[in-house]
Amino acid sequence: MTFIWGLKKPNGTVHYYLRKIERVNGKPKVVMNIYLGTADKIRQENMGVEEKEIIKTLEIDALVPN
């Protein structure tokens, strides 16, 4: 299962990660963890970009070595 995960830091900011979890030996394990940044950082990177250009496809299995 792949999802976006938010981790709240002690100073109150939330940092977002793209995570993929799979079962390894019958137990759930994080097999991929990509840092996306804070909401402000993500928003700044996408400023001036048209809505249709923001959505990108990511081949998850290509990033994770088997």
PDB file of N, CA, C and O in Angstrom:
ATOM      1  N   MET A   1       0.842  -1.161   0.000  1.00  0.00           N
ATOM      2  CA  MET A   1       0.000   0.000   0.000  1.00  0.00           C
ATOM      3  C   MET A   1       0.899   1.240   0.000  1.00  0.00           C
ATOM      4  O   MET A   1       1.851   1.319   0.776  1.00  0.00           O
ATOM      5  N   THR A   2       0.599   2.194  -0.861  1.00  0.00           N
ATOM      6  CA  THR A   2       1.356   3.433  -0.942  1.00  0.00           C
ATOM      7  C   THR A   2       0.459   4.588  -0.491  1.00  0.00           C
ATOM      8  O   THR A   2      -0.710   4.650  -0.871  1.00  0.00           O
ATOM      9  N   PHE A   3       1.000   5.498   0.314  1.00  0.00           N
ATOM     10  CA  PHE A   3       0.204   6.609   0.824  1.00  0.00           C
ATOM     11  C   PHE A   3       1.116   7.766   1.228  1.00  0.00           C
ATOM     12  O   PHE A   3       2.333   7.611   1.333  1.00  0.00           O
ATOM     13  N   ILE A   4       0.501   8.931   1.451  1.00  0.00           N
ATOM     14  CA  ILE A   4       1.235  10.098   1.949  1.00  0.00           C
ATOM     15  C   ILE A   4       1.039  10.137   3.456  1.00  0.00           C
ATOM     16  O   ILE A   4      -0.085  10.067   3.955  1.00  0.00           O
ATOM     17  N   TRP A   5       2.152  10.251   4.172  1.00  0.00           N
ATOM     18  CA  TRP A   5       2.154  10.187   5.633  1.00  0.00           C
ATOM     19  C   TRP A   5       2.668  11.508   6.179  1.00  0.00           C
ATOM     20  O   TRP A   5       3.706  11.996   5.733  1.00  0.00           O
ATOM     21  N   GLY A   6       1.961  12.095   7.134  1.00  0.00           N
ATOM     22  CA  GLY A   6       2.384  13.336   7.766  1.00  0.00           C
ATOM     23  C   GLY A   6       2.942  13.069   9.151  1.00  0.00           C
ATOM     24  O   GLY A   6       2.312  12.392   9.963  1.00  0.00           O
ATOM     25  N   LEU A   7       4.130  13.604   9.420  1.00  0.00           N
ATOM     26  CA  LEU A   7       4.772  13.439  10.723  1.00  0.00           C
ATOM     27  C   LEU A   7       4.882  14.812  11.367  1.00  0.00           C
ATOM     28  O   LEU A   7       5.543  15.703  10.832  1.00  0.00           O
ATOM     29  N   LYS A   8       4.236  14.985  12.518  1.00  0.00           N
ATOM     30  CA  LYS A   8       4.259  16.267  13.212  1.00  0.00           C
ATOM     31  C   LYS A   8       5.497  16.350  14.095  1.00  0.00           C
ATOM     32  O   LYS A   8       5.731  15.480  14.933  1.00  0.00           O
ATOM     33  N   LYS A   9       6.284  17.397  13.901  1.00  0.00           N
ATOM     34  CA  LYS A   9       7.499  17.613  14.687  1.00  0.00           C
ATOM     35  C   LYS A   9       7.148  18.354  15.979  1.00  0.00           C
ATOM     36  O   LYS A   9       6.073  18.945  16.069  1.00  0.00           O
ATOM     37  N   PRO A  10       8.038  18.334  16.984  1.00  0.00           N
ATOM     38  CA  PRO A  10       7.753  18.999  18.264  1.00  0.00           C
ATOM     39  C   PRO A  10       7.473  20.507  18.129  1.00  0.00           C
ATOM     40  O   PRO A  10       6.755  21.076  18.950  1.00  0.00           O
ATOM     41  N   ASN A  11       8.038  21.153  17.095  1.00  0.00           N
ATOM     42  CA  ASN A  11       7.803  22.592  16.931  1.00  0.00           C
ATOM     43  C   ASN A  11       6.466  22.886  16.250  1.00  0.00           C
ATOM     44  O   ASN A  11       6.128  24.051  16.040  1.00  0.00           O
ATOM     45  N   GLY A  12       5.694  21.838  15.899  1.00  0.00           N
ATOM     46  CA  GLY A  12       4.358  22.023  15.353  1.00  0.00           C
ATOM     47  C   GLY A  12       4.266  21.896  13.842  1.00  0.00           C
ATOM     48  O   GLY A  12       3.158  21.826  13.310  1.00  0.00           O
ATOM     49  N   THR A  13       5.390  21.863  13.128  1.00  0.00           N
ATOM     50  CA  THR A  13       5.323  21.718  11.677  1.00  0.00           C
ATOM     51  C   THR A  13       5.086  20.256  11.307  1.00  0.00           C
ATOM     52  O   THR A  13       5.509  19.339  12.010  1.00  0.00           O
ATOM     53  N   VAL A  14       4.405  20.071  10.193  1.00  0.00           N
ATOM     54  CA  VAL A  14       4.127  18.724   9.707  1.00  0.00           C
ATOM     55  C   VAL A  14       4.981  18.484   8.473  1.00  0.00           C
ATOM     56  O   VAL A  14       4.976  19.293   7.545  1.00  0.00           O
ATOM     57  N   HIS A  15       5.712  17.382   8.458  1.00  0.00           N
ATOM     58  CA  HIS A  15       6.552  17.005   7.331  1.00  0.00           C
ATOM     59  C   HIS A  15       5.903  15.804   6.653  1.00  0.00           C
ATOM     60  O   HIS A  15       5.480  14.858   7.318  1.00  0.00           O
ATOM     61  N   TYR A  16       5.826  15.851   5.314  1.00  0.00           N
ATOM     62  CA  TYR A  16       5.120  14.815   4.567  1.00  0.00           C
ATOM     63  C   TYR A  16       6.095  13.876   3.866  1.00  0.00           C
ATOM     64  O   TYR A  16       7.143  14.292   3.373  1.00  0.00           O
ATOM     65  N   TYR A  17       5.721  12.597   3.835  1.00  0.00           N
ATOM     66  CA  TYR A  17       6.514  11.541   3.212  1.00  0.00           C
ATOM     67  C   TYR A  17       5.614  10.699   2.324  1.00  0.00           C
ATOM     68  O   TYR A  17       4.433  10.514   2.620  1.00  0.00           O
ATOM     69  N   LEU A  18       6.169  10.193   1.245  1.00  0.00           N
ATOM     70  CA  LEU A  18       5.495   9.195   0.429  1.00  0.00           C
ATOM     71  C   LEU A  18       6.022   7.850   0.905  1.00  0.00           C
ATOM     72  O   LEU A  18       7.223   7.593   0.836  1.00  0.00           O
ATOM     73  N   ARG A  19       5.120   6.979   1.393  1.00  0.00           N
ATOM     74  CA  ARG A  19       5.549   5.700   1.971  1.00  0.00           C
ATOM     75  C   ARG A  19       4.883   4.545   1.251  1.00  0.00           C
ATOM     76  O   ARG A  19       3.744   4.639   0.792  1.00  0.00           O
ATOM     77  N   LYS A  20       5.618   3.464   1.165  1.00  0.00           N
ATOM     78  CA  LYS A  20       5.077   2.216   0.629  1.00  0.00           C
ATOM     79  C   LYS A  20       5.342   1.132   1.671  1.00  0.00           C
ATOM     80  O   LYS A  20       6.469   0.949   2.132  1.00  0.00           O
ATOM     81  N   ILE A  21       4.278   0.421   2.030  1.00  0.00           N
ATOM     82  CA  ILE A  21       4.382  -0.637   3.026  1.00  0.00           C
ATOM     83  C   ILE A  21       3.987  -1.961   2.374  1.00  0.00           C
ATOM     84  O   ILE A  21       2.968  -2.050   1.689  1.00  0.00           O
ATOM     85  N   GLU A  22       4.800  -2.977   2.597  1.00  0.00           N
ATOM     86  CA  GLU A  22       4.510  -4.320   2.109  1.00  0.00           C
ATOM     87  C   GLU A  22       4.715  -5.301   3.252  1.00  0.00           C
ATOM     88  O   GLU A  22       5.377  -4.995   4.244  1.00  0.00           O
ATOM     89  N   ARG A  23       4.141  -6.472   3.096  1.00  0.00           N
ATOM     90  CA  ARG A  23       4.349  -7.525   4.098  1.00  0.00           C
ATOM     91  C   ARG A  23       5.640  -8.269   3.771  1.00  0.00           C
ATOM     92  O   ARG A  23       5.827  -8.748   2.653  1.00  0.00           O
ATOM     93  N   VAL A  24       6.523  -8.358   4.758  1.00  0.00           N
ATOM     94  CA  VAL A  24       7.775  -9.090   4.641  1.00  0.00           C
ATOM     95  C   VAL A  24       7.784 -10.114   5.772  1.00  0.00           C
ATOM     96  O   VAL A  24       7.732  -9.750   6.947  1.00  0.00           O
ATOM     97  N   ASN A  25       7.849 -11.376   5.420  1.00  0.00           N
ATOM     98  CA  ASN A  25       7.765 -12.462   6.402  1.00  0.00           C
ATOM     99  C   ASN A  25       6.498 -12.356   7.246  1.00  0.00           C
ATOM    100  O   ASN A  25       6.510 -12.650   8.441  1.00  0.00           O
ATOM    101  N   GLY A  26       5.402 -11.931   6.608  1.00  0.00           N
ATOM    102  CA  GLY A  26       4.114 -11.851   7.287  1.00  0.00           C
ATOM    103  C   GLY A  26       3.888 -10.609   8.125  1.00  0.00           C
ATOM    104  O   GLY A  26       2.817 -10.453   8.711  1.00  0.00           O
ATOM    105  N   LYS A  27       4.880  -9.709   8.200  1.00  0.00           N
ATOM    106  CA  LYS A  27       4.732  -8.499   9.003  1.00  0.00           C
ATOM    107  C   LYS A  27       4.822  -7.273   8.107  1.00  0.00           C
ATOM    108  O   LYS A  27       5.597  -7.276   7.150  1.00  0.00           O
ATOM    109  N   PRO A  28       4.042  -6.211   8.391  1.00  0.00           N
ATOM    110  CA  PRO A  28       4.126  -4.997   7.588  1.00  0.00           C
ATOM    111  C   PRO A  28       5.469  -4.304   7.786  1.00  0.00           C
ATOM    112  O   PRO A  28       5.952  -4.171   8.911  1.00  0.00           O
ATOM    113  N   LYS A  29       6.063  -3.866   6.686  1.00  0.00           N
ATOM    114  CA  LYS A  29       7.366  -3.205   6.748  1.00  0.00           C
ATOM    115  C   LYS A  29       7.397  -2.062   5.737  1.00  0.00           C
ATOM    116  O   LYS A  29       6.901  -2.201   4.619  1.00  0.00           O
ATOM    117  N   VAL A  30       7.986  -0.927   6.138  1.00  0.00           N
ATOM    118  CA  VAL A  30       8.156   0.197   5.221  1.00  0.00           C
ATOM    119  C   VAL A  30       9.268  -0.170   4.247  1.00  0.00           C
ATOM    120  O   VAL A  30      10.406  -0.405   4.655  1.00  0.00           O
ATOM    121  N   VAL A  31       8.934  -0.220   2.953  1.00  0.00           N
ATOM    122  CA  VAL A  31       9.931  -0.578   1.944  1.00  0.00           C
ATOM    123  C   VAL A  31      10.378   0.634   1.143  1.00  0.00           C
ATOM    124  O   VAL A  31      11.359   0.560   0.404  1.00  0.00           O
ATOM    125  N   MET A  32       9.658   1.768   1.282  1.00  0.00           N
ATOM    126  CA  MET A  32      10.040   2.995   0.607  1.00  0.00           C
ATOM    127  C   MET A  32       9.579   4.176   1.448  1.00  0.00           C
ATOM    128  O   MET A  32       8.467   4.166   1.977  1.00  0.00           O
ATOM    129  N   ASN A  33      10.419   5.185   1.573  1.00  0.00           N
ATOM    130  CA  ASN A  33      10.099   6.376   2.345  1.00  0.00           C
ATOM    131  C   ASN A  33      10.757   7.559   1.649  1.00  0.00           C
ATOM    132  O   ASN A  33      11.971   7.738   1.751  1.00  0.00           O
ATOM    133  N   ILE A  34       9.966   8.376   0.938  1.00  0.00           N
ATOM    134  CA  ILE A  34      10.506   9.529   0.210  1.00  0.00           C
ATOM    135  C   ILE A  34      10.023  10.805   0.887  1.00  0.00           C
ATOM    136  O   ILE A  34       8.820  11.004   1.057  1.00  0.00           O
ATOM    137  N   TYR A  35      10.960  11.673   1.275  1.00  0.00           N
ATOM    138  CA  TYR A  35      10.608  12.930   1.928  1.00  0.00           C
ATOM    139  C   TYR A  35      10.057  13.913   0.898  1.00  0.00           C
ATOM    140  O   TYR A  35      10.701  14.171  -0.118  1.00  0.00           O
ATOM    141  N   LEU A  36       8.866  14.464   1.156  1.00  0.00           N
ATOM    142  CA  LEU A  36       8.247  15.437   0.256  1.00  0.00           C
ATOM    143  C   LEU A  36       8.430  16.863   0.756  1.00  0.00           C
ATOM    144  O   LEU A  36       8.466  17.792  -0.051  1.00  0.00           O
ATOM    145  N   GLY A  37       8.546  17.059   2.066  1.00  0.00           N
ATOM    146  CA  GLY A  37       8.733  18.388   2.638  1.00  0.00           C
ATOM    147  C   GLY A  37       7.527  18.827   3.439  1.00  0.00           C
ATOM    148  O   GLY A  37       6.606  18.051   3.696  1.00  0.00           O
ATOM    149  N   THR A  38       7.555  20.101   3.832  1.00  0.00           N
ATOM    150  CA  THR A  38       6.427  20.677   4.559  1.00  0.00           C
ATOM    151  C   THR A  38       5.384  21.148   3.544  1.00  0.00           C
ATOM    152  O   THR A  38       5.655  21.213   2.345  1.00  0.00           O
ATOM    153  N   ALA A  39       4.193  21.473   4.038  1.00  0.00           N
ATOM    154  CA  ALA A  39       3.133  21.948   3.149  1.00  0.00           C
ATOM    155  C   ALA A  39       3.574  23.219   2.430  1.00  0.00           C
ATOM    156  O   ALA A  39       3.288  23.386   1.244  1.00  0.00           O
ATOM    157  N   ASP A  40       4.274  24.124   3.136  1.00  0.00           N
ATOM    158  CA  ASP A  40       4.746  25.358   2.506  1.00  0.00           C
ATOM    159  C   ASP A  40       5.753  25.075   1.391  1.00  0.00           C
ATOM    160  O   ASP A  40       5.700  25.700   0.331  1.00  0.00           O
ATOM    161  N   LYS A  41       6.661  24.142   1.629  1.00  0.00           N
ATOM    162  CA  LYS A  41       7.663  23.803   0.619  1.00  0.00           C
ATOM    163  C   LYS A  41       6.999  23.201  -0.618  1.00  0.00           C
ATOM    164  O   LYS A  41       7.350  23.544  -1.747  1.00  0.00           O
ATOM    165  N   ILE A  42       6.045  22.310  -0.400  1.00  0.00           N
ATOM    166  CA  ILE A  42       5.338  21.680  -1.517  1.00  0.00           C
ATOM    167  C   ILE A  42       4.553  22.734  -2.295  1.00  0.00           C
ATOM    168  O   ILE A  42       4.524  22.707  -3.526  1.00  0.00           O
ATOM    169  N   ARG A  43       3.920  23.657  -1.583  1.00  0.00           N
ATOM    170  CA  ARG A  43       3.147  24.723  -2.221  1.00  0.00           C
ATOM    171  C   ARG A  43       4.054  25.639  -3.039  1.00  0.00           C
ATOM    172  O   ARG A  43       3.694  26.012  -4.155  1.00  0.00           O
ATOM    173  N   GLN A  44       5.228  26.013  -2.508  1.00  0.00           N
ATOM    174  CA  GLN A  44       6.163  26.887  -3.215  1.00  0.00           C
ATOM    175  C   GLN A  44       6.690  26.236  -4.487  1.00  0.00           C
ATOM    176  O   GLN A  44       6.859  26.904  -5.507  1.00  0.00           O
ATOM    177  N   GLU A  45       6.949  24.934  -4.427  1.00  0.00           N
ATOM    178  CA  GLU A  45       7.457  24.231  -5.603  1.00  0.00           C
ATOM    179  C   GLU A  45       6.436  24.194  -6.721  1.00  0.00           C
ATOM    180  O   GLU A  45       6.803  24.079  -7.890  1.00  0.00           O
ATOM    181  N   ASN A  46       5.143  24.291  -6.378  1.00  0.00           N
ATOM    182  CA  ASN A  46       4.088  24.193  -7.383  1.00  0.00           C
ATOM    183  C   ASN A  46       3.454  25.537  -7.728  1.00  0.00           C
ATOM    184  O   ASN A  46       2.483  25.574  -8.483  1.00  0.00           O
ATOM    185  N   MET A  47       3.980  26.648  -7.193  1.00  0.00           N
ATOM    186  CA  MET A  47       3.434  27.965  -7.523  1.00  0.00           C
ATOM    187  C   MET A  47       3.736  28.284  -8.979  1.00  0.00           C
ATOM    188  O   MET A  47       4.839  28.029  -9.462  1.00  0.00           O
ATOM    189  N   GLY A  48       2.763  28.836  -9.670  1.00  0.00           N
ATOM    190  CA  GLY A  48       2.944  29.204 -11.061  1.00  0.00           C
ATOM    191  C   GLY A  48       2.774  28.038 -12.023  1.00  0.00           C
ATOM    192  O   GLY A  48       2.876  28.210 -13.238  1.00  0.00           O
ATOM    193  N   VAL A  49       2.518  26.872 -11.491  1.00  0.00           N
ATOM    194  CA  VAL A  49       2.304  25.704 -12.336  1.00  0.00           C
ATOM    195  C   VAL A  49       0.805  25.529 -12.525  1.00  0.00           C
ATOM    196  O   VAL A  49       0.038  25.606 -11.566  1.00  0.00           O
ATOM    197  N   GLU A  50       0.395  25.296 -13.756  1.00  0.00           N
ATOM    198  CA  GLU A  50      -1.025  25.087 -14.001  1.00  0.00           C
ATOM    199  C   GLU A  50      -1.485  23.812 -13.317  1.00  0.00           C
ATOM    200  O   GLU A  50      -0.700  22.885 -13.114  1.00  0.00           O
ATOM    201  N   GLU A  51      -2.774  23.774 -12.961  1.00  0.00           N
ATOM    202  CA  GLU A  51      -3.307  22.625 -12.237  1.00  0.00           C
ATOM    203  C   GLU A  51      -3.055  21.310 -12.953  1.00  0.00           C
ATOM    204  O   GLU A  51      -2.706  20.315 -12.319  1.00  0.00           O
ATOM    205  N   LYS A  52      -3.228  21.296 -14.258  1.00  0.00           N
ATOM    206  CA  LYS A  52      -3.087  20.035 -14.979  1.00  0.00           C
ATOM    207  C   LYS A  52      -1.641  19.543 -14.993  1.00  0.00           C
ATOM    208  O   LYS A  52      -1.401  18.365 -15.255  1.00  0.00           O
ATOM    209  N   GLU A  53      -0.673  20.419 -14.716  1.00  0.00           N
ATOM    210  CA  GLU A  53       0.727  20.025 -14.710  1.00  0.00           C
ATOM    211  C   GLU A  53       1.189  19.539 -13.332  1.00  0.00           C
ATOM    212  O   GLU A  53       2.240  18.907 -13.224  1.00  0.00           O
ATOM    213  N   ILE A  54       0.419  19.824 -12.283  1.00  0.00           N
ATOM    214  CA  ILE A  54       0.831  19.458 -10.925  1.00  0.00           C
ATOM    215  C   ILE A  54       0.790  17.954 -10.720  1.00  0.00           C
ATOM    216  O   ILE A  54       1.674  17.387 -10.076  1.00  0.00           O
ATOM    217  N   ILE A  55      -0.232  17.305 -11.265  1.00  0.00           N
ATOM    218  CA  ILE A  55      -0.392  15.871 -11.051  1.00  0.00           C
ATOM    219  C   ILE A  55       0.622  15.124 -11.907  1.00  0.00           C
ATOM    220  O   ILE A  55       0.645  15.270 -13.129  1.00  0.00           O
ATOM    221  N   LYS A  56       1.458  14.326 -11.257  1.00  0.00           N
ATOM    222  CA  LYS A  56       2.483  13.546 -11.943  1.00  0.00           C
ATOM    223  C   LYS A  56       2.311  12.085 -11.584  1.00  0.00           C
ATOM    224  O   LYS A  56       1.828  11.756 -10.501  1.00  0.00           O
ATOM    225  N   THR A  57       2.699  11.227 -12.477  1.00  0.00           N
ATOM    226  CA  THR A  57       2.630   9.794 -12.226  1.00  0.00           C
ATOM    227  C   THR A  57       3.996   9.320 -11.776  1.00  0.00           C
ATOM    228  O   THR A  57       5.017   9.719 -12.337  1.00  0.00           O
ATOM    229  N   LEU A  58       4.016   8.475 -10.774  1.00  0.00           N
ATOM    230  CA  LEU A  58       5.266   7.948 -10.243  1.00  0.00           C
ATOM    231  C   LEU A  58       5.182   6.432 -10.242  1.00  0.00           C
ATOM    232  O   LEU A  58       4.298   5.850  -9.614  1.00  0.00           O
ATOM    233  N   GLU A  59       6.102   5.803 -10.945  1.00  0.00           N
ATOM    234  CA  GLU A  59       6.157   4.343 -10.993  1.00  0.00           C
ATOM    235  C   GLU A  59       6.871   3.886  -9.723  1.00  0.00           C
ATOM    236  O   GLU A  59       8.101   3.866  -9.677  1.00  0.00           O
ATOM    237  N   ILE A  60       6.115   3.522  -8.702  1.00  0.00           N
ATOM    238  CA  ILE A  60       6.663   3.204  -7.393  1.00  0.00           C
ATOM    239  C   ILE A  60       7.589   1.998  -7.458  1.00  0.00           C
ATOM    240  O   ILE A  60       8.682   2.031  -6.893  1.00  0.00           O
ATOM    241  N   ASP A  61       7.176   0.945  -8.129  1.00  0.00           N
ATOM    242  CA  ASP A  61       7.976  -0.273  -8.151  1.00  0.00           C
ATOM    243  C   ASP A  61       9.328  -0.067  -8.824  1.00  0.00           C
ATOM    244  O   ASP A  61      10.264  -0.824  -8.570  1.00  0.00           O
ATOM    245  N   ALA A  62       9.441   0.943  -9.674  1.00  0.00           N
ATOM    246  CA  ALA A  62      10.722   1.214 -10.334  1.00  0.00           C
ATOM    247  C   ALA A  62      11.738   1.780  -9.349  1.00  0.00           C
ATOM    248  O   ALA A  62      12.943   1.668  -9.574  1.00  0.00           O
ATOM    249  N   LEU A  63      11.264   2.390  -8.250  1.00  0.00           N
ATOM    250  CA  LEU A  63      12.155   3.006  -7.283  1.00  0.00           C
ATOM    251  C   LEU A  63      12.666   2.027  -6.229  1.00  0.00           C
ATOM    252  O   LEU A  63      13.702   2.258  -5.606  1.00  0.00           O
ATOM    253  N   VAL A  64      11.941   0.950  -6.040  1.00  0.00           N
ATOM    254  CA  VAL A  64      12.277   0.021  -4.963  1.00  0.00           C
ATOM    255  C   VAL A  64      12.985  -1.202  -5.551  1.00  0.00           C
ATOM    256  O   VAL A  64      12.403  -1.923  -6.362  1.00  0.00           O
ATOM    257  N   PRO A  65      14.238  -1.440  -5.146  1.00  0.00           N
ATOM    258  CA  PRO A  65      14.925  -2.636  -5.650  1.00  0.00           C
ATOM    259  C   PRO A  65      14.301  -3.902  -5.075  1.00  0.00           C
ATOM    260  O   PRO A  65      13.926  -3.942  -3.903  1.00  0.00           O
ATOM    261  N   ASN A  66      14.194  -4.920  -5.894  1.00  0.00           N
ATOM    262  CA  ASN A  66      13.602  -6.196  -5.433  1.00  0.00           C
ATOM    263  C   ASN A  66      14.659  -7.114  -4.901  1.00  0.00           C
ATOM    264  O   ASN A  66      14.351  -8.226  -4.472  1.00  0.00           O
TER     265      ASN A  66
END
